[in-house]
Amino acid sequence: MSTRLSIQPTENTSPTDLVSKLQSILPGVLLAAIISGAAYALRGSPLLAIFSPMILAVIIGIIFANVIEMPSRAAVGIAFCQRPILRAAIVLLGFQLTFTQIEAIGLTGLIIVAVSLLATFTATLGIARLLGVNSKLAELIAAGTSICGASAIVATNSVTNASDEDVAYAVAAITLFGTIAMFVYPLLMPVFGLSATEYGLWAGSAIHEVAQVIGAGFQNGAEAGEVSTVAKLSRVAMLAPLVLGLGYIARMRQAKTVAARAPVPWFVFGFMAVVAFNSLVTLPETFTSRISWLTTFMLTIGLAAMGLRTNVGEILSKGFRPLLLAFTASIFIAATSLVLIKVF
């Protein structure tokens, strides 16, 4: 379903050709941007404030595509939103992370985060085989659960190449259980006898979306909130090696069957370079806050585009098993990280 589009000028590209290409992507980009704006507006409602604009944009896009139908002339621009814009947004995520932040939770905290992530990703793929969930959808659910929700799903799909329906299903499932976790985790802090630091580490290493982690963390105090945020950002940093690893596996699989290899996710190197730059250079807070907003908006546009190319019938045909997989994975990462915190 993907459409490749390059707007980079070449030796044979005339200004007229470039203008023509820009005109071809404009309708789709505008449609995705309008839906993103609607998502931000809806998020202002008290009932929907707990959801990120990315999630709301997917839902609006799906409703639009399946009720009103997407105009055919928007197809090229929608494809552009799903590839270059989304990948640029993943690169910009690097401005939200520094090596100093990662060091703040200490070596033990990093080990707990890393082991929980790897164990959850591996276990999710194993459980998927038992449940009969297809491997591409399983990888998306595994990445969304173990790393950072919708952002990880988008990045992972660059090498997984799953259908838009798989992406939408994974985002919906991860959002559902991450939202539940945001409300349930604060209630469990006294039940498990966790200190503020332990609770923050647990929330940061187990809850899916960054916004959900912040909501659950600060619910139990500033210390817990700060630790949970740093732990979560440490998980985000592990997005790069995961996607590179999956890309390598995908290329090896394709090399055995076809001459062409799966593309290298070069944008991940961009993400790593931005993290390094952000760690070495102190940037003004006004700049980083604006970049953070821009990053979220670009991710929202990309996910709106995915919603616009999603067929509800295809999602429903996948049945209950992928949802059960997402639930099991959420329980697994919660239990694994909690046990590690208690042991260490």
Summary of the structure (lengths in Angstrom):
residues: 344
radius of gyration: 19.9
end to end distance: 47.0
largest distance: 67.2
contacts: 1226
relative contact order: 0.18
helix: 80%
strand: 0%
